[in-house]
Amino acid sequence: MLNLLIEPLNYEFMRNAIAIGILTGILCPVVGSYLIVQRMALLGDVIAHCVLPGLSISFFLGVDILIGAFASGITGALIIAWIRSQSRVKVDAAMALTFSSFFALGVVLITVLRNKIDLDSFLFGDILGVTTTDIYRTLIIALLILCAIRIFYKELLFYTFDQMGAKALGLPVDTIYFGFMAVITLTIIASMQAVGVILVISLLVGPALTAYLLVKELHHMMLLGAVIGAIASIIGVYISYYNNLPSGPAIVLVSSTLFLVAFLFSPTQGVLTRPNPNGSIERVLRHLGLARPTKM
């Protein structure tokens, strides 16, 4: 058993994969917790698609992809906010229009500029191909974001649950919104190498949702979500190594499995373990068509 854990660590690419997996597994749920409580979980998916034009332009100009991806993701988030403030268009429609437009623009730019971007790696990640430079970059981004959240936790908490009250008290809600969009964009950029833009939303939301079913306080949700995210990343990398599976999807499937376990067996909110468990089981069986009909 011990040999199964140690053997993959003999390879540098596995050590790098586990390191960046832990970093993204900790960072994503912390940021994702704010998205969940604000009911804006899909915003992460939108920004993930919005970074593609910036990546294409960065490759063409020969500059760091972090610069282009960050500028493109922030622009997409600001366009969504602008559409909401200047029209009757709802936020979900604005997000759908924006992310599809930016993604289409990115694909067109890749073709026109003849960039050699590996779309499979961009969409689904390549955690086994990360370098030491990627790890250091992700570590710096994670430390900056986590420190900012720690410093401004009270302001972010107030803004998250009562934006009107925060504005009435004089908090710079527009600045907080912009900062929050910057944090989401940086988190997605840091996670792209691990799971890709298609699956990054699952890493943002999955561990945080699992923690949401187990604890009540936001800071507990963030801490537990970080632990769950790190564990899911490690297990996913090991599964991919021993079963020759794509690492990004393996991490996401582990995260989804942990959520399913919490969904069914959470002490207070589990479908099968909440108060009056017999009634809960009966409801599940009835929904599946397996329960006996009640006698009249």
C-alpha angles and dihedrals in degrees: 000000000000090000090057089058096044102042097073090050090068088076121074094216090057093049089050092047093051092046095052090040091058092047094051091039089058098040101045098056092047091056092036091058089068091049091052098049089047091049089236099117093133091058088080090056091049094052090045089060093042094063094068097085090050091050091051094050092046091054091049094049094041095236130132110291089222090070096050095041092049093049092047095047093048091048091054092050092049092049090054091051091046093051090049093050096045102043146023091258111129121237095249092054091046091051093048093050094045099048094045091048094048093045091050090048090051093052091048092049091050089055097042096044091041093229119178095224115156099230093188090057091045094049101039105020133238106231092163089060098056119126133211088259090057090051094051091047092050091046092053092047092047093049092048093049096044092048091049091050091049093049096045098032096122093048092047091048092052092045092048097054102029116020093167091051091048090052092048090054091054100255112154095247094173091054091046090051092050091047091049091052089049090052093050092048093049091047091053092047090050091050099044093087091053105045108356129237095287093058100031092089089061092054090047094050109021103069091036091053090049090053090045089063092050106042138032108210121079095229090050089049091053094048096045091043090054091052092048092047093051092047092048091051094050094046091045093053092049092048091051091049097051098037100037093240131147106273099218096054090042091057091048093049091051089050091049091049091053089050091051091052091051091044091056102034109026106137094232106020105024116126091228101033107039117111112301093026094181089060090049093052090047091053091051093048091047090051090052091047093244101110121101114250112258117247118249 
